Amino acid sequence: MEGVQALDFPCHTSDEIYEVDGFWAGSRSHRKYTMQQAIDDPSASAIWCARGGFGLTTILDDISFHALTSHPKWIIGNSDITALLLYLWAHYHLCTIHGPMAARFAQYPQIDIAALHHILTFGPDTRKCTLKPVRAGVATGPLIGGNLTMLAHMMGTLPREFAMGCILLLEDVAEAPYRLERHLIQLSRCGIFRQISGIILGEFTHCSPGSDGVTVETILKRNLSSLPIPVASGYPAAHGARNRPFIHGHPVSLTVTDRSASLVEAYL
């Protein structure tokens, strides 16, 4: 695998990785067994998801995470893997990596490959990330989140205050603006926006307006710009040309003024 060679880490790929069952990567029992095997493997230091897995939510409640909580290892992924990242944070406060998946790794620029290598080798990436201001303010807290659709669909299945004090990253792909607004309203009604201390917007790829002409930028602005917390956009993740990784659950500081915005690692 070209991506693995770029990272210089030995990688074991399951012989069953290409299993197919409709739109799932194999049957439910197969996927549960494969994930459990990876979690329980004492020789593995990371689990790198090949691609987004809609079917992951069908097995979350059937997996034992005891080995992971006893001897943590990195789990790397994004998109529908957001479900797993959020689950592990909400129930166990485990940090994971929101970042490139193996299937698309060779398509990303060297800067994102280097960032993932740095996290896996040394820990948090301390470089400042320059963003675009939406609403001014300053916040510090664990950075969590990812795919907006997946987050909205998980409401009611996670502990009530799992996002308390966190900075929430949101991104999506191929969703109509009206559906994205539906998801944002769902988050608001569930009280998420009263828990979090800030919002960072990633890429909203292929979220084109319909015949009504309403853009995703309009939707995001009218639902988020009036919140009493800092909001910034322009984080280079997760379905476009960039996928800058971050440690999901690690503290960061978000500073937004009327003219600029930046994100840096923090230590609480």
Short mmCIF file of the C-alpha atoms (twelve columns), coordinates in Angstrom:
data_MODEL
# 
_entry.id   MODEL 
# 
loop_
_atom_site.group_PDB 
_atom_site.id 
_atom_site.type_symbol 
_atom_site.label_atom_id 
_atom_site.label_alt_id 
_atom_site.label_comp_id 
_atom_site.label_asym_id 
_atom_site.label_seq_id 
_atom_site.Cartn_x 
_atom_site.Cartn_y 
_atom_site.Cartn_z 
_atom_site.pdbx_PDB_model_num 
ATOM 1   C CA . MET A 1   0.000   0.000   0.000  1 
ATOM 2   C CA . GLU A 2   1.537   3.294   -1.106 1 
ATOM 3   C CA . GLY A 3   0.158   5.191   1.875  1 
ATOM 4   C CA . VAL A 4   1.644   2.735   4.333  1 
ATOM 5   C CA . GLN A 5   5.038   2.984   2.661  1 
ATOM 6   C CA . ALA A 6   4.849   6.757   2.941  1 
ATOM 7   C CA . LEU A 7   4.340   6.408   6.694  1 
ATOM 8   C CA . ASP A 8   7.087   3.772   7.104  1 
ATOM 9   C CA . PHE A 9   4.953   1.658   9.431  1 
ATOM 10  C CA . PRO A 10  4.390   -2.103  9.043  1 
ATOM 11  C CA . CYS A 11  0.772   -2.824  8.206  1 
ATOM 12  C CA . HIS A 12  -1.327  -5.979  8.303  1 
ATOM 13  C CA . THR A 13  -4.317  -6.060  5.971  1 
ATOM 14  C CA . SER A 14  -7.069  -8.586  6.619  1 
ATOM 15  C CA . ASP A 15  -7.600  -11.103 3.835  1 
ATOM 16  C CA . GLU A 16  -11.331 -10.385 4.157  1 
ATOM 17  C CA . ILE A 17  -11.107 -6.618  3.637  1 
ATOM 18  C CA . TYR A 18  -12.764 -6.827  0.211  1 
ATOM 19  C CA . GLU A 19  -15.860 -8.679  1.439  1 
ATOM 20  C CA . VAL A 20  -19.142 -7.227  0.101  1 
ATOM 21  C CA . ASP A 21  -22.718 -7.661  1.289  1 
ATOM 22  C CA . GLY A 22  -24.913 -5.172  -0.552 1 
ATOM 23  C CA . PHE A 23  -23.728 -1.728  0.531  1 
ATOM 24  C CA . TRP A 24  -21.859 -3.193  3.508  1 
ATOM 25  C CA . ALA A 25  -18.253 -4.387  3.636  1 
ATOM 26  C CA . GLY A 26  -19.330 -7.929  4.440  1 
ATOM 27  C CA . SER A 27  -22.052 -9.365  6.654  1 
ATOM 28  C CA . ARG A 28  -22.779 -7.951  10.091 1 
ATOM 29  C CA . SER A 29  -21.142 -10.942 11.787 1 
ATOM 30  C CA . HIS A 30  -18.087 -10.622 9.525  1 
ATOM 31  C CA . ARG A 31  -17.646 -6.930  10.248 1 
ATOM 32  C CA . LYS A 32  -18.113 -7.441  13.977 1 
ATOM 33  C CA . TYR A 33  -15.531 -10.242 14.014 1 
ATOM 34  C CA . THR A 34  -12.988 -8.235  11.996 1 
ATOM 35  C CA . MET A 35  -13.299 -5.145  14.207 1 
ATOM 36  C CA . GLN A 36  -13.190 -7.163  17.417 1 
ATOM 37  C CA . GLN A 37  -10.113 -9.026  16.212 1 
ATOM 38  C CA . ALA A 38  -8.326  -5.750  15.493 1 
ATOM 39  C CA . ILE A 39  -9.264  -4.256  18.863 1 
ATOM 40  C CA . ASP A 40  -8.133  -7.363  20.756 1 
ATOM 41  C CA . ASP A 41  -4.839  -7.760  18.853 1 
ATOM 42  C CA . PRO A 42  -2.091  -6.929  21.393 1 
ATOM 43  C CA . SER A 43  0.504   -6.474  18.636 1 
ATOM 44  C CA . ALA A 44  -1.443  -3.678  16.888 1 
ATOM 45  C CA . SER A 45  -0.716  -0.081  17.816 1 
ATOM 46  C CA . ALA A 46  -3.303  1.435   15.462 1 
ATOM 47  C CA . ILE A 47  -6.443  0.496   13.544 1 
ATOM 48  C CA . TRP A 48  -6.576  2.331   10.225 1 
ATOM 49  C CA . CYS A 49  -9.987  2.290   8.562  1 
ATOM 50  C CA . ALA A 50  -9.898  1.678   4.815  1 
ATOM 51  C CA . ARG A 51  -12.918 3.881   4.088  1 
ATOM 52  C CA . GLY A 52  -16.068 5.303   5.637  1 
ATOM 53  C CA . GLY A 53  -18.338 2.607   7.025  1 
ATOM 54  C CA . PHE A 54  -22.076 3.234   7.168  1 
ATOM 55  C CA . GLY A 55  -22.466 -0.267  8.586  1 
ATOM 56  C CA . LEU A 56  -20.337 0.579   11.608 1 
ATOM 57  C CA . THR A 57  -23.374 1.821   13.520 1 
ATOM 58  C CA . THR A 58  -24.974 -1.633  13.179 1 
ATOM 59  C CA . ILE A 59  -22.231 -3.279  15.258 1 
ATOM 60  C CA . LEU A 60  -21.174 -0.595  17.771 1 
ATOM 61  C CA . ASP A 61  -23.288 -2.030  20.579 1 
ATOM 62  C CA . ASP A 62  -22.007 -5.567  19.957 1 
ATOM 63  C CA . ILE A 63  -18.287 -4.814  20.252 1 
ATOM 64  C CA . SER A 64  -16.284 -5.129  23.463 1 
ATOM 65  C CA . PHE A 65  -13.913 -2.208  23.906 1 
ATOM 66  C CA . HIS A 66  -12.304 -3.624  27.060 1 
ATOM 67  C CA . ALA A 67  -8.965  -4.273  25.354 1 
ATOM 68  C CA . LEU A 68  -8.994  -0.750  23.933 1 
ATOM 69  C CA . THR A 69  -9.649  0.893   27.285 1 
ATOM 70  C CA . SER A 70  -7.034  -1.282  28.984 1 
ATOM 71  C CA . HIS A 71  -4.360  -0.791  26.330 1 
ATOM 72  C CA . PRO A 72  -5.358  2.138   24.074 1 
ATOM 73  C CA . LYS A 73  -4.366  2.153   20.418 1 
ATOM 74  C CA . TRP A 74  -5.011  4.707   17.720 1 
ATOM 75  C CA . ILE A 75  -8.116  4.406   15.576 1 
ATOM 76  C CA . ILE A 76  -7.855  6.451   12.376 1 
ATOM 77  C CA . GLY A 77  -10.694 7.460   10.068 1 
ATOM 78  C CA . ASN A 78  -13.287 10.040  9.144  1 
ATOM 79  C CA . SER A 79  -16.666 10.347  7.385  1 
ATOM 80  C CA . ASP A 80  -18.980 7.619   8.760  1 
ATOM 81  C CA . ILE A 81  -16.137 6.543   11.059 1 
ATOM 82  C CA . THR A 82  -17.194 9.650   12.999 1 
ATOM 83  C CA . ALA A 83  -19.681 7.317   14.701 1 
ATOM 84  C CA . LEU A 84  -16.862 5.269   16.228 1 
ATOM 85  C CA . LEU A 85  -14.775 8.303   17.180 1 
ATOM 86  C CA . LEU A 86  -17.740 9.899   18.946 1 
ATOM 87  C CA . TYR A 87  -18.782 6.648   20.619 1 
ATOM 88  C CA . LEU A 88  -15.324 6.099   22.104 1 
ATOM 89  C CA . TRP A 89  -15.111 9.713   23.287 1 
ATOM 90  C CA . ALA A 90  -18.631 9.829   24.719 1 
ATOM 91  C CA . HIS A 91  -18.463 6.524   26.596 1 
ATOM 92  C CA . TYR A 92  -14.767 6.188   27.465 1 
ATOM 93  C CA . HIS A 93  -13.149 9.598   26.808 1 
ATOM 94  C CA . LEU A 94  -10.698 7.858   24.501 1 
ATOM 95  C CA . CYS A 95  -8.761  9.962   22.020 1 
ATOM 96  C CA . THR A 96  -8.662  8.792   18.412 1 
ATOM 97  C CA . ILE A 97  -7.535  10.333  15.111 1 
ATOM 98  C CA . HIS A 98  -9.897  12.061  12.718 1 
ATOM 99  C CA . GLY A 99  -7.856  11.789  9.545  1 
ATOM 100 C CA . PRO A 100 -7.227  10.238  6.142  1 
ATOM 101 C CA . MET A 101 -8.495  6.740   5.447  1 
ATOM 102 C CA . ALA A 102 -6.287  4.167   3.762  1 
ATOM 103 C CA . ALA A 103 -8.274  3.908   0.537  1 
ATOM 104 C CA . ARG A 104 -7.666  7.574   -0.364 1 
ATOM 105 C CA . PHE A 105 -4.356  8.135   1.352  1 
ATOM 106 C CA . ALA A 106 -2.243  8.349   -1.798 1 
ATOM 107 C CA . GLN A 107 -4.477  11.184  -3.083 1 
ATOM 108 C CA . TYR A 108 -3.698  13.574  -0.249 1 
ATOM 109 C CA . PRO A 109 -0.858  16.135  -0.282 1 
ATOM 110 C CA . GLN A 110 2.368   15.495  1.567  1 
ATOM 111 C CA . ILE A 111 1.488   18.061  4.231  1 
ATOM 112 C CA . ASP A 112 -1.412  15.896  5.473  1 
ATOM 113 C CA . ILE A 113 0.628   12.694  5.266  1 
ATOM 114 C CA . ALA A 114 3.370   14.351  7.303  1 
ATOM 115 C CA . ALA A 115 0.846   15.563  9.874  1 
ATOM 116 C CA . LEU A 116 -0.511  12.046  10.391 1 
ATOM 117 C CA . HIS A 117 3.020   10.664  10.631 1 
ATOM 118 C CA . HIS A 118 3.813   13.304  13.277 1 
ATOM 119 C CA . ILE A 119 0.767   12.390  15.370 1 
ATOM 120 C CA . LEU A 120 1.483   8.663   15.195 1 
ATOM 121 C CA . THR A 121 5.158   9.153   16.014 1 
ATOM 122 C CA . PHE A 122 5.350   12.126  18.351 1 
ATOM 123 C CA . GLY A 123 1.824   13.131  19.382 1 
ATOM 124 C CA . PRO A 124 -0.176  16.344  18.778 1 
ATOM 125 C CA . ASP A 125 0.703   18.549  15.818 1 
ATOM 126 C CA . THR A 126 1.629   21.893  17.365 1 
ATOM 127 C CA . ARG A 127 1.493   23.952  14.164 1 
ATOM 128 C CA . LYS A 128 -1.107  26.712  14.067 1 
ATOM 129 C CA . CYS A 129 -4.006  26.198  11.675 1 
ATOM 130 C CA . THR A 130 -5.257  29.407  10.074 1 
ATOM 131 C CA . LEU A 131 -9.035  29.578  9.654  1 
ATOM 132 C CA . LYS A 132 -11.670 32.085  8.528  1 
ATOM 133 C CA . PRO A 133 -13.691 34.063  11.084 1 
ATOM 134 C CA . VAL A 134 -17.453 33.598  11.342 1 
ATOM 135 C CA . ARG A 135 -18.175 34.758  14.898 1 
ATOM 136 C CA . ALA A 136 -15.586 36.282  17.228 1 
ATOM 137 C CA . GLY A 137 -14.598 34.735  20.528 1 
ATOM 138 C CA . VAL A 138 -12.061 32.554  22.307 1 
ATOM 139 C CA . ALA A 139 -12.529 28.956  23.433 1 
ATOM 140 C CA . THR A 140 -10.448 26.075  24.724 1 
ATOM 141 C CA . GLY A 141 -11.612 22.488  24.954 1 
ATOM 142 C CA . PRO A 142 -11.396 18.997  23.460 1 
ATOM 143 C CA . LEU A 143 -11.856 19.003  19.685 1 
ATOM 144 C CA . ILE A 144 -14.465 16.412  18.662 1 
ATOM 145 C CA . GLY A 145 -16.912 15.794  15.851 1 
ATOM 146 C CA . GLY A 146 -16.656 15.201  12.143 1 
ATOM 147 C CA . ASN A 147 -19.436 14.272  9.773  1 
ATOM 148 C CA . LEU A 148 -22.536 16.374  10.507 1 
ATOM 149 C CA . THR A 149 -25.014 13.819  9.169  1 
ATOM 150 C CA . MET A 150 -23.551 11.050  11.301 1 
ATOM 151 C CA . LEU A 151 -23.498 13.255  14.395 1 
ATOM 152 C CA . ALA A 152 -27.154 14.220  13.930 1 
ATOM 153 C CA . HIS A 153 -28.148 10.577  13.453 1 
ATOM 154 C CA . MET A 154 -26.415 9.603   16.698 1 
ATOM 155 C CA . MET A 155 -28.343 12.062  18.845 1 
ATOM 156 C CA . GLY A 156 -30.243 10.152  21.505 1 
ATOM 157 C CA . THR A 157 -27.758 7.269   21.482 1 
ATOM 158 C CA . LEU A 158 -24.887 9.021   23.253 1 
ATOM 159 C CA . PRO A 159 -24.651 10.208  26.879 1 
ATOM 160 C CA . ARG A 160 -26.599 13.441  27.282 1 
ATOM 161 C CA . GLU A 161 -23.650 15.745  28.028 1 
ATOM 162 C CA . PHE A 162 -20.926 14.062  25.958 1 
ATOM 163 C CA . ALA A 163 -19.999 17.360  24.256 1 
ATOM 164 C CA . MET A 164 -19.846 19.552  27.353 1 
ATOM 165 C CA . GLY A 165 -17.029 22.101  27.019 1 
ATOM 166 C CA . CYS A 166 -15.890 20.704  23.680 1 
ATOM 167 C CA . ILE A 167 -15.116 22.468  20.419 1 
ATOM 168 C CA . LEU A 168 -17.157 20.846  17.672 1 
ATOM 169 C CA . LEU A 169 -15.909 20.279  14.136 1 
ATOM 170 C CA . LEU A 170 -18.537 19.801  11.423 1 
ATOM 171 C CA . GLU A 171 -18.151 18.707  7.794  1 
ATOM 172 C CA . ASP A 172 -20.181 16.846  5.193  1 
ATOM 173 C CA . VAL A 173 -20.355 15.629  1.618  1 
ATOM 174 C CA . ALA A 174 -23.066 15.290  -1.023 1 
ATOM 175 C CA . GLU A 175 -25.837 16.618  1.198  1 
ATOM 176 C CA . ALA A 176 -28.406 19.147  -0.011 1 
ATOM 177 C CA . PRO A 177 -28.390 22.387  1.992  1 
ATOM 178 C CA . TYR A 178 -31.926 21.814  3.260  1 
ATOM 179 C CA . ARG A 179 -30.886 18.445  4.711  1 
ATOM 180 C CA . LEU A 180 -27.874 20.047  6.383  1 
ATOM 181 C CA . GLU A 181 -30.188 22.618  7.959  1 
ATOM 182 C CA . ARG A 182 -32.373 19.771  9.226  1 
ATOM 183 C CA . HIS A 183 -29.307 18.262  10.911 1 
ATOM 184 C CA . LEU A 184 -28.282 21.571  12.480 1 
ATOM 185 C CA . ILE A 185 -31.793 22.072  13.849 1 
ATOM 186 C CA . GLN A 186 -31.652 18.565  15.302 1 
ATOM 187 C CA . LEU A 187 -28.378 19.380  17.083 1 
ATOM 188 C CA . SER A 188 -29.866 22.604  18.413 1 
ATOM 189 C CA . ARG A 189 -33.003 20.897  19.722 1 
ATOM 190 C CA . CYS A 190 -30.871 18.255  21.436 1 
ATOM 191 C CA . GLY A 191 -29.000 20.999  23.282 1 
ATOM 192 C CA . ILE A 192 -25.563 20.412  21.756 1 
ATOM 193 C CA . PHE A 193 -25.015 24.089  21.005 1 
ATOM 194 C CA . ARG A 194 -25.611 24.897  24.688 1 
ATOM 195 C CA . GLN A 195 -22.881 22.441  25.707 1 
ATOM 196 C CA . ILE A 196 -20.021 23.271  23.360 1 
ATOM 197 C CA . SER A 197 -17.569 26.147  23.653 1 
ATOM 198 C CA . GLY A 198 -16.849 26.683  19.936 1 
ATOM 199 C CA . ILE A 199 -17.436 25.442  16.387 1 
ATOM 200 C CA . ILE A 200 -15.017 24.789  13.536 1 
ATOM 201 C CA . LEU A 201 -16.370 24.170  10.052 1 
ATOM 202 C CA . GLY A 202 -14.540 21.791  7.751  1 
ATOM 203 C CA . GLU A 203 -15.293 21.266  4.086  1 
ATOM 204 C CA . PHE A 204 -18.820 20.787  2.786  1 
ATOM 205 C CA . THR A 205 -18.001 19.034  -0.476 1 
ATOM 206 C CA . HIS A 206 -20.538 18.615  -3.282 1 
ATOM 207 C CA . CYS A 207 -23.287 20.214  -1.175 1 
ATOM 208 C CA . SER A 208 -24.665 22.214  -4.084 1 
ATOM 209 C CA . PRO A 209 -27.825 24.322  -3.823 1 
ATOM 210 C CA . GLY A 210 -31.047 23.049  -5.322 1 
ATOM 211 C CA . SER A 211 -33.404 24.920  -7.615 1 
ATOM 212 C CA . ASP A 212 -34.165 27.345  -4.770 1 
ATOM 213 C CA . GLY A 213 -30.579 28.613  -4.900 1 
ATOM 214 C CA . VAL A 214 -30.000 28.402  -1.134 1 
ATOM 215 C CA . THR A 215 -26.316 27.654  -0.516 1 
ATOM 216 C CA . VAL A 216 -24.696 25.710  2.279  1 
ATOM 217 C CA . GLU A 217 -22.919 28.930  3.316  1 
ATOM 218 C CA . THR A 218 -26.326 30.546  3.882  1 
ATOM 219 C CA . ILE A 219 -27.504 27.589  5.936  1 
ATOM 220 C CA . LEU A 220 -24.405 27.550  8.120  1 
ATOM 221 C CA . LYS A 221 -24.423 31.295  8.681  1 
ATOM 222 C CA . ARG A 222 -28.058 31.589  9.723  1 
ATOM 223 C CA . ASN A 223 -27.855 28.636  12.110 1 
ATOM 224 C CA . LEU A 224 -24.458 29.264  13.691 1 
ATOM 225 C CA . SER A 225 -23.430 32.930  13.458 1 
ATOM 226 C CA . SER A 226 -25.768 34.051  16.240 1 
ATOM 227 C CA . LEU A 227 -24.579 31.458  18.760 1 
ATOM 228 C CA . PRO A 228 -22.759 32.957  21.776 1 
ATOM 229 C CA . ILE A 229 -19.568 31.033  21.008 1 
ATOM 230 C CA . PRO A 230 -16.669 31.501  18.558 1 
ATOM 231 C CA . VAL A 231 -17.211 30.006  15.110 1 
ATOM 232 C CA . ALA A 232 -14.588 29.625  12.382 1 
ATOM 233 C CA . SER A 233 -14.571 27.967  8.972  1 
ATOM 234 C CA . GLY A 234 -11.977 26.663  6.545  1 
ATOM 235 C CA . TYR A 235 -10.527 23.642  8.348  1 
ATOM 236 C CA . PRO A 236 -9.090  21.480  5.506  1 
ATOM 237 C CA . ALA A 237 -11.057 18.251  6.038  1 
ATOM 238 C CA . ALA A 238 -12.524 15.802  5.116  1 
ATOM 239 C CA . HIS A 239 -13.945 14.825  1.678  1 
ATOM 240 C CA . GLY A 240 -12.085 17.214  -0.583 1 
ATOM 241 C CA . ALA A 241 -8.479  17.449  -1.717 1 
ATOM 242 C CA . ARG A 242 -7.212  17.966  1.857  1 
ATOM 243 C CA . ASN A 243 -7.677  15.939  5.016  1 
ATOM 244 C CA . ARG A 244 -5.592  17.479  7.785  1 
ATOM 245 C CA . PRO A 245 -5.730  15.057  10.738 1 
ATOM 246 C CA . PHE A 246 -6.379  16.007  14.337 1 
ATOM 247 C CA . ILE A 247 -6.493  14.098  17.597 1 
ATOM 248 C CA . HIS A 248 -10.181 13.655  18.318 1 
ATOM 249 C CA . GLY A 249 -10.687 14.565  21.969 1 
ATOM 250 C CA . HIS A 250 -7.409  16.427  22.463 1 
ATOM 251 C CA . PRO A 251 -7.658  20.007  23.831 1 
ATOM 252 C CA . VAL A 252 -7.262  22.888  21.392 1 
ATOM 253 C CA . SER A 253 -7.563  26.662  21.587 1 
ATOM 254 C CA . LEU A 254 -9.729  28.517  19.085 1 
ATOM 255 C CA . THR A 255 -9.250  32.267  18.694 1 
ATOM 256 C CA . VAL A 256 -11.555 34.206  16.390 1 
ATOM 257 C CA . THR A 257 -11.533 37.963  15.795 1 
ATOM 258 C CA . ASP A 258 -13.437 40.012  13.267 1 
ATOM 259 C CA . ARG A 259 -10.549 39.665  10.824 1 
ATOM 260 C CA . SER A 260 -8.796  36.378  11.616 1 
ATOM 261 C CA . ALA A 261 -9.145  32.948  13.194 1 
ATOM 262 C CA . SER A 262 -6.672  30.301  14.315 1 
ATOM 263 C CA . LEU A 263 -6.549  26.908  15.968 1 
ATOM 264 C CA . VAL A 264 -3.654  25.585  18.081 1 
ATOM 265 C CA . GLU A 265 -3.072  22.623  20.369 1 
ATOM 266 C CA . ALA A 266 -3.662  23.291  24.056 1 
ATOM 267 C CA . TYR A 267 -3.017  21.567  27.366 1 
ATOM 268 C CA . LEU A 268 -5.650  21.756  30.055 1 
# 
